[in-house]
Amino acid sequence: MNAWFSQHRAALASAFRRLWSTPLNTVLSLLVIGIALTLPGFGYVLLDNLRDLGNNASGVQQISLFMNLDADKKDIGEIENRLKQAATGKWRFVPKEEALKRMQASEDMAEIVASLPRNPLPDAFIVEPTNSEPEALEILRKEIAGWPKVAHVQLDSAWVKRFDAFLKLAKLALWMLAGIFAAGLVAVTFNTIRLQVLAQAAEIEVARMIGATDAFIRRPFYYYGALQGALGGLLAAGLVFGALTLLAEPVGELAALYGGSFSLRAPGAIEVAALAAIGAFLGWLGAQLSVSLSLRKFD
């Protein structure tokens, strides 16, 4: 076991030395890998923020339940019990007196409300379902519409469906983009490792002559590819953070113009680690393919 660890430690050290021995080539390779991973990584973060923005937008996840004008406290209590039993999520009761006060507070509606002989507004419930999928929201809307003394149930289902369809399309486009750049990253690593193998052809020949196994010869190249990919992934994470920092202030100002507040959420430690791990895997894959093909000439 100690010998196994020693061999892997030596292979990792050899990979570090190779990266350090050609700093310009290393920087250029890392830039290519970092940019290749930045675009899909930034796309993922952007979609995640758009999903949060859509979920937090006013009324997007809300179902408004309006009671009949003749509904009394008993009817309201019945609806409250049904909402509790359905366990739909959060909800709150808006009495018609409170709704009228809100209209009176509005400058545009104050004169109109003052001229009314009585309160024309119904009691209402604002429901925020736990499941925000368009299909689930529509099913819940239909269920609530059948409850007693419910006059109208309002849900902007068309907006929700359009937004959900946009997110699905964007996610598909992101997967396609990620696949293209992943193939490019494997190709970059493949070519880099191939040049490394050709440059060390004499050393590989001597190593085989003195009994070195294929695993011993391949291992440093595998570590080189994985290490290069992981560093490229970390560079991509840094570029994503930089882009989000530049966009934070304009996005905040834009949200303020629409009377809201929104801040871009940066990727967490798990997402950064995942980006580095994906880069390491693709780098290892490119190295594995390159070494397997390049070493055939030595057989």
HELIX and SHEET records of a PDB file:
HELIX    1   1 ASN A    2  SER A   21  1                                  20    
HELIX    2   2 PRO A   23  ASN A   56  1                                  34    
HELIX    3   3 LYS A   73  ALA A   86  1                                  14    
HELIX    4   4 LYS A   96  ALA A  105  1                                  10    
HELIX    5   5 ALA A  110  ALA A  114  1                                   5    
HELIX    6   6 PRO A  134  ALA A  145  1                                  12    
HELIX    7   7 SER A  157  ALA A  199  1                                  43    
HELIX    8   8 ALA A  201  MET A  209  1                                   9    
HELIX    9   9 ASP A  214  LEU A  257  1                                  44    
HELIX   10  10 ALA A  269  SER A  294  1                                  26    
HELIX   11  11 LEU A  295  PHE A  298  5                                   4    
SHEET    1   A 4 GLY A  89  VAL A  94  0                                        
SHEET    2   A 4 ALA A 124  PRO A 129 -1                                        
SHEET    3   A 4 ILE A  63  MET A  67 -1                                        
SHEET    4   A 4 VAL A 150  GLN A 154 -1                                        
END                                                                             
